[in-house]
Amino acid sequence: MRYLVLSDLHSNLEALEAVLESAGGEYDRVLVLGDLVGYGADPNGVLDRLRSIRDAVIIRGNHDRVAAGLSGADGFNPAARRSADWTRAALRPDNLAWLAGLPRGPVAFGPGGLLAHGTPLDEDTYLLDPGEARHCFEAVDFAICLFGHTHFPAVYSSADGRVDGRFLRGDHADASLDAGMRHMLNPGSVGQPRDRNPKCSFALYDEAAGRFTVHRVDYAIEEARRKILEAGLPSSLGDRLRAGL
């Protein structure tokens, strides 16, 4: 099975369309790791597009939870809180109900596979170092865990009590997955990259070949930024798209 892996779309329809066009027919199924909305100005467009994808497996993220009114915005900075409130008001009733009904990770996919937003232990936790990865490997049984939330493409691998990790940099980064190891894999962010590369990020995971490949593609950043400004959202949310921060 070949999977297209998406995370942290953040209401950026231009980025999502660029990713789907770039990925073409190189996959059998779509996996989405949460944070479909928040920050950007096109939540209905993004949800409509995702809802049209047949057999996609989609979990919620922390921004989805807050925008859907399932929890408060504790821990959100002012711009994130404002965008969550704006998103809740902007969503059509059918999309709001669909968003509220998304499952919380971890959710199983394929043999030994899990989908998570932050980590399989906590959808709000940022996994950015081997120490946090070790905690997950020790606490949860899985062969492969696909996760998001950090907006940084990365791979963490474990065998014989040792955990190694690295960020996947560049416009094409390939990780070969040793069958004798367990892995945690982050595809980066479709809609709001934060690794100083403004190109949107996605991954293709080839289960049979044991290969996880991160791709970066250009998209209409200025159009996405224009929508943010015209919606009256904080200008910083548009400006950061230009810098990939």
C-alpha positions, -999 to +999 in steps of 0.1 A: +000+000+000+012+035-009+000+064+013-001+101+007+005+116+042-007+151+050-007+171+082-012+207+095-032+220+065-044+250+085-071+262+061-046+268+033-065+256+002-038+268-022-012+246-005-036+216-004-044+218-041-007+221-050+001+190-029-027+169-045-016+180-080+020+172-073+013+138-057-007+128-088-017+092-088+014+080-068-006+067-039-035+043-030-049+061+001-047+094+019-039+098+056-044+132+073-029+138+107-050+167+119-050+205+121-071+208+090-081+243+101-068+273+120-045+302+110-056+303+073-087+319+057-102+290+037-115+264+062-146+255+041-126+251+010-101+227+027-128+207+044-148+204+012-118+191-006-109+166+020-144+153+023-144+146-014-114+122-011-126+086-011-115+064+017-093+090+034-084+084+070-085+117+088-080+125+125-084+158+144-057+181+157-057+205+185-068+235+163-096+214+149-107+206+185-108+242+195-123+255+163-151+229+166-158+242+201-148+209+218-124+226+242-112+261+251-082+277+236-060+274+267-023+276+257-031+293+223-013+326+216-036+356+207-033+350+170-042+313+172-071+321+196-084+348+172-081+325+142-099+297+160-128+320+169-129+333+133-129+297+119-157+286+141-179+315+129-168+310+092-175+273+090-207+261+074-229+241+098-222+208+079-185+213+080-185+223+116-204+191+125-180+170+104-150+186+120-164+180+155-169+144+146-134+136+136-117+109+157-089+118+181-057+099+175-042+074+178-061+057+151-049+025+135-041+021+098-026-009+081-006-036+100+011-021+131+004+015+120-009+044+140-019+079+131-014+107+157-014+144+158+010+154+185+021+119+198+001+087+203+001+097+240-011+133+237-024+152+207-010+185+222+026+173+227+053+185+204+077+157+195+110+174+185+137+152+201+147+116+206+138+118+243+101+124+236+102+098+209+117+072+233+088+079+257+063+070+229+082+039+218+083+026+254+046+034+262+028+024+230+029-007+208+033+001+171+056-005+142+050+028+124+035+060+139+027+089+116+024+122+135+023+159+129+018+191+150+054+203+149+054+214+113+089+199+109+095+168+086+113+142+107+120+105+113+127+088+146+137+052+147+141+027+176+159-007+180+175-025+209+167+004+233+184+030+211+165+059+195+178+080+166+162+110+150+167+136+123+149+163+106+143+157+069+155+188+050+155+199+014+129+197-013+132+159-016+142+139+015+141+101+015+142+078+045+147+041+042+129+023+070+147-008+083+122-036+088+139-045+121+132-011+136+102+009+148+096+043+133+079+076+140+075+097+109+064+134+104+055+147+069+058+183+079+031+209+072+011+214+041-003+248+050+022+265+073+058+252+071+080+263+100+114+250+090+124+282+070+113+265+038+081+282+026+072+254+002+044+232+014+054+198+027+039+163+023+051+127+023+046+095+004+049+063+025+055+031+006+046+003+030+060-025+009+092-008+000+098+005+035+103+041+023+092+075+035+098+104+012+091+140+020+084+164-009+083+202-010+064+220-037+057+257-045+022+270-041+003+303-045+016+319-012+005+354-021-030+343-028-032+325+005-018+355+022-042+379+005-071+358+018-058+360+053-055+398+052-089+403+035-105+381+062-092+405+089-070+378+105-037+389+120-013+399+093+015+379+109-004+347+099+000+357+062+035+371+065+049+339+081+039+320+050+065+339+029+093+330+053+083+294+063+083+303+099 
